[in-house]
Amino acid sequence: MSSWDDASGPDFGPADQPGPPPLTMEERAGVLDDLAELEVFRTLLEPTGIKGIVVDCPDCDAEHHVDWALMQANLRQLLEEGQTGRHEPPFDPDPDDYVSWDYASGYADGIAAMAEREEPGGEGRAGKHARED
């Protein structure tokens, strides 16, 4: 039997596909934190020529180069829908134009640490983006 019915068009399967479960409050808080961090990273790194974040994809075992706006859209979609859609990667990206999340976080920590040293009594505090992994 063909998946095409002349009267109704192509058959794409059941229309009522259940979506992913909603994010927990902890997951939502984590995504909101990531959005805030992403904005800091973009503010600091975009003027240096960095175009976005490189992400290791466990599904295809490859790196995906995601520009700032698309990463922000992905995180917002995750908040709204509980998942992100598939997006077309940039054509022939230059890997030097993208950094990992950990690199961006370390860069932000370094900038914060330098700013704290310049403040009176600012030595000895950890960077704002330091993770205790």
URWO-V586663 format. One record per pair of residues at least 6 apart in sequence whose ideal C-beta (glycine too) atoms are under 8 Angstrom apart, sorted by the first residue. I is the first residue (numbers start at 1). J is the second residue. If there is no record, write none. Layout:
I|J ; I|J
This chain:
3|10 ; 3|11 ; 4|10 ; 4|11 ; 5|11 ; 19|81 ; 19|82 ; 19|83 ; 20|81 ; 20|82 ; 20|83 ; 21|82 ; 22|82 ; 23|31 ; 23|78 ; 23|79 ; 23|82 ; 28|79 ; 31|75 ; 31|78 ; 31|79 ; 32|79 ; 34|75 ; 35|72 ; 35|75 ; 35|76 ; 35|79 ; 37|104 ; 37|105 ; 37|108 ; 37|129 ; 38|53 ; 38|68 ; 38|71 ; 38|72 ; 38|75 ; 39|72 ; 40|108 ; 40|129 ; 41|53 ; 41|104 ; 41|105 ; 41|107 ; 41|108 ; 42|68 ; 42|72 ; 44|104 ; 44|107 ; 44|108 ; 44|111 ; 45|99 ; 45|104 ; 45|107 ; 46|68 ; 49|97 ; 50|97 ; 50|98 ; 50|99 ; 50|104 ; 51|65 ; 51|67 ; 51|68 ; 51|93 ; 51|97 ; 51|98 ; 52|65 ; 52|66 ; 52|67 ; 52|68 ; 52|70 ; 52|71 ; 52|97 ; 52|98 ; 53|65 ; 53|66 ; 53|68 ; 53|71 ; 53|98 ; 53|99 ; 53|100 ; 53|101 ; 53|104 ; 54|63 ; 54|64 ; 54|65 ; 54|66 ; 54|95 ; 54|98 ; 54|99 ; 54|100 ; 55|63 ; 55|64 ; 55|66 ; 55|101 ; 56|62 ; 56|63 ; 57|63 ; 57|64 ; 63|95 ; 64|89 ; 65|89 ; 65|90 ; 65|93 ; 65|95 ; 65|97 ; 65|98 ; 66|74 ; 66|87 ; 66|89 ; 66|98 ; 67|90 ; 70|87 ; 74|84 ; 74|87 ; 75|84 ; 77|83 ; 77|84 ; 77|85 ; 78|84 ; 99|107 ; 105|129 ; 105|131 ; 106|129 ; 108|127 ; 108|128 ; 108|129 ; 109|126 ; 109|127 ; 109|128 ; 109|129 ; 109|130 ; 110|127 ; 112|127 ; 112|128 ; 112|129 ; 113|125 ; 113|127 ; 115|122 ; 116|122 ; 116|123 ; 116|125 ; 117|123
